[in-house]
Amino acid sequence: MSDTLENEAIAEALAVIDQSLERVHERGMLTSSEVSDLLLDVRLLLAGASLEPEPAAAN
């Protein structure tokens, strides 16, 4: 994975976490399904970036 894609994936994951933390702070608690959803969202963002194909090397 390129550094750019890796940095973008990390930035997206951090944004998802930050948004969720804001919602939690307002409510004070989370259900277990909300925690699972958050973790799955972050995992998908990070895993999706690692599956991006690397550009082929020019010969």
Order of alpha helices (4+ residues) and beta strands (2+ residues): alpha-alpha
